[in-house]
Amino acid sequence: MISFYPGPSQVYPFVKDDMIEAFNKGILGINHRSSAFIEISKECIGLLKKKLLIPEDYSIFFTSSATECWEIIAQSVIKEDALFLFNGAFGQKWFETTLKIKPKALKIEFDLETPIEAIAFSPIPELIAIVQNETSNATQISNDIIQTIRHKNQSSLIAVDATSSLGGIKLDFNQGDIWFASVQKCLGLPAGLGVMICSPKVKSRVQYLGENKHYNSLQIMYERMESYQTTHTPNILGIYLLMKCLRRIEGIELIEQKTLEKSSLWYEFLESEGHKLLIKNKLVRSDTVIAVKCNHPEDIKEKAKKNGIILGNGYGHWADKTFRIANFPAHTMKDISLLMNLLKRQ
Ligand SMILES: *Cc1c(COP(=O)(O)O)cnc(C)c1O
């Protein structure tokens, strides 16, 4: 089966060998305080910075998922208030998760087809939360807009959910303070690991707030990460597979070039075959997740399944009116041609 589900999705074929190697080398049973683990963790963090062009002075943490990152931010980075800007289901969920922990969080919802208005928000929020790639409706926010939001709101921290884009397109990490993702989307790996990337401003903020009541309090995570360790026994296999994957893949600039070539190809193909896209405005369309309008998505998904392909369901509000196609780096041109053949109209 080839999975075009927008996460968990197709894993890179080399994951098979890397898993066998992890087993054979005894990685599965190593202790998370051992030097063997520390070496893997350290190399993994170094490679994340190198391959994704993350600034040297940013800190990187391992978490279990993007959802855990939502909670860590609410617990350890926000004192009272935050402003959530979103247009879809993941932004909504992140906001609701935060609201349970910090009831003064506010939201601004924006339209699917219109780029978000990058203004100076008032009253000044402690933190502005943005979903860079809204997986539910296949929209994205450009690096330029994030930069403008940062520029106009210099006393707020900027937190960016990049779960379904990190590793697929080039993100301008300098324009945000917290970036996070999980590995089962653009990184082409099995689920169960998240990464959280923090600017030096976050460290000062966390030290100032001093929140230390949870196993995943960011202050304690910083302390442990000084020696490349975690607060608890982490997903060691996941971290090993991520390290191996990062050794193999190209730098993000080349990866992004391929992602953009494939997304253009997809959009041209779908429009020329008479499919209706959920998002018409090219300025806000995602490059890593594509949503196609459809009256009977069940029929198309069934046909794909018979041909060995898993398509993505519509999500949330769009569940029975769309299907989604992931355009992640692990999706090869060969996989894409197979799916395109099935989506031809004649
Ligand atoms: C998938 C996804 C999440 C949730 O990721 P988990 O690893 O399941 O926690 C959060 N935000 C976005 C934008 C996503 O696409």
The ligand as a Gaussian input file, in Angstrom:
#p B3LYP/6-31G(d) Opt

LIG

0 1
 C       -1.121000      16.177000      12.712000
 C       -1.172000      17.527000      13.279000
 C       -1.139000      17.757000      14.664000
 C       -1.162000      16.644000      15.662000
 O        0.005000      15.875000      15.604000
 P        0.204000      14.701000      16.675000
 O        1.567000      14.179000      16.360000
 O       -0.881000      13.710000      16.435000
 O        0.097000      15.298000      18.014000
 C       -1.118000      19.062000      15.104000
 N       -1.140000      20.102000      14.248000
 C       -1.182000      19.915000      12.910000
 C       -1.197000      21.102000      12.006000
 C       -1.191000      18.633000      12.381000
 O       -1.207000      18.444000      11.057000

